[in-house]
């Protein structure tokens, strides 16, 4: 038996292979740089900074404010994405038609 040199395959193996895959559509050209993504990212970073600062300085109120900023940033990022300021979405019917 040979190993991956083609002698153990049928001579016309390329013609008998089934094509059962579909090429996915190309991704958007914005590379994820959207208003929703920036809002979510900056909000989470700011909230994490406040939480960390609240832990270093023993201020439990600052920890809770940072957690609140993170929660608001997540909700705001989702809302902005649903409004249309995020990554464009394709419906399954549109993806199959192309």
PyMOL commands that set and color helices and strands:
alter all, ss='L'
color gray80, all
select helices_A, chain A and resi 13-16+35-56+60-85+92-97
alter helices_A, ss='H'
color red, helices_A
deselect
rebuild
show_as cartoon
